[in-house]
Amino acid sequence: MKIILYPEQKDWASLTKRPTLDTSSLEAAVSEVMNAVKQKGDEALRSFTLRFDGADIENISSSAKETEEAGNTLDADIKKAILQAKENIYRFHIAQKAPVQKIETMPGVTCWRRSVGIEKVGLYIPGGSAPLFSTVLMLGIPASIAGCKEIILCTPPGKDGKIHPAILFAAQTAGITKVFKAGGAQAIAAMAYGTAAIPQVYKIFGPGNQYVTCAKQMAQREGIAIDMPAGPSEVCVLADETAQPSFIAADLLSQAEHGADSQVLFISMSEALAGNVNAEIEKQLAVLPRKDIAVAALAHSKAIVVKHIDEAISLINEYAPEHLIISCRDDEN
């Protein structure tokens, strides 16, 4: 990761410029997938799963037996962590469920607001080399609390045609019973239009790569609601000389490995720390399973050293990162 020392404010915009994509070719590719699923349904899903995921599947729906096997084979520590996360997430979101309050604005006129769960929702969960089973809980549990009557989940299978066991166990934990082996833009199309196997939903939630995001935006144009058109993942870490270089490197790499179009930024007041963080990044990269993806993201990422904390805060505010991690002595101030 390139280290920039004490840049002038006039150069901040260029230093924090985000990666850009050729969306014209992206939209053409996604449109082809969307149209194929709309016209050919499950046949198109199987074809794209073989083409993009390398899995030749017959049953798009994941069975109860597969869920049971996942629970039996999953590491006990991971199962314990998922169950603990479920409790934490449930406790946080149940507190947001407000009771109906009726207010008489004038004699004989009563007004109130009541929140009602969306009847049918679809959750997209990235799988493959980076199964985001935590996202299953973060989306599924609020949907359950909200009272959504039908919650379906789509995620790409591995080359063996199976869904990662952690995703299946997390889905079971969150109370999701309809899980399908479909990933990428084709999964978004299936949830938007419906196929013989996958029901059509009213709103689609969940993260994904640029193809998934583009597909969600296209579905929105046709009247299917989405959570948001999320861009490439990014993080900014602010740290002073009291921080642990290994922790900072791990935080940066955990975001860089999301995708080649991800971006990470490290800001500090210490040249020595910047050098140590770079050394730790190289050390951890050597054993990172998604090394190639992280290296591509690091190519447009930077470590920036500034003179004082106020300058660092101004730079961060100008960048406005998706995720911000502060590792400083006076972090509360």
C-alpha positions, 0 to 999 in steps of 0.5 A: 500500500502506497504511503503518502506523507503530509499531503496538502489539502488541495491534493486530498480529493485526488488521493481519496478518489474512489475506483470507477467502473465502466457501467455501460458494459456492466449493464449490458451483461446484467440485462442479458442475465435478467432477461434470460431468467425472466423468459426461461426461469429455472432453466436459465438459473441452472445454466448460469449456476453451471457457468458462473459457479461451476455447479451442476445442480438439479434441485434449486431449493435447498432441502431440510436434509441439507440443513440438518447435515450442515448443523451436524458438520459445522464446527462447534465454535462457529455454531456457538458464535452464530447462536450468540450473534442471534441473541445480540441481534435480536435484543437490539432489533426487538427494542426498536419495535414501537407500540402503536400510540393513538393521539387525539389531535382534536375532539373526535379525530384520532391519528396513529401510525402502525408499522407492518412487515412487508409480506414477501421479502428476498434476502441475497447472501454472497457465498462461494469463497466468502460466505457472509453468514453474519448477513443472514442473521442481520437481515433474517432476524429483523425480517422475522421481528417485523412480521414478514410472512414469507422470507426467502434466501438466495445464495450461490452454491459451491462447485459441489452444488452445496450451500456453505453449512454456516449459511444454512445453519444461520438461516435455520437459526434466524427462522428462514426455511426457504433457501435457494441455490442461486447467486449473482444477478440471476438470483436477483432476477429470480426474486424480482420476477419469480420462477417455478422454484423461487417465489417473487418477492416485494422487496430485495435486501442484501449485499453483493458485487457490482453485478448484484448491485446493478441487477437490484437497480434494474429490478427497482426500475421495474417496480421491485423495491430494494434496500439500497444500491450499495457501492464497492466496500470500503473502510478508513482506519484512523490510528495513532502511535498507541495502535497495534499494527497487526490489528490495523492490517487485519481490519484493512485486509478484511475489507480489501478482500471483499472485491477488486473494486474495494478501497481501504484508507489508513490515516495516521500521525505516525510515519513509523506506524504507517511503515509497520502497518505496511509490513504487517499487511505483507505478512498477513497477505502471504496466508490470506486465501483471497490474496489476489482480490486483496492485492487488486484492492490495495492497488488503489488504496493508500496510507496517508500520514498527516501532521495532527489529529484535527487534519486527520479528522478533516480528511476523513470527513471529506472522504466520508467512508462507508466504514470508519475504525478509530484506534487512538488514545483519545478515541472518545474525543 
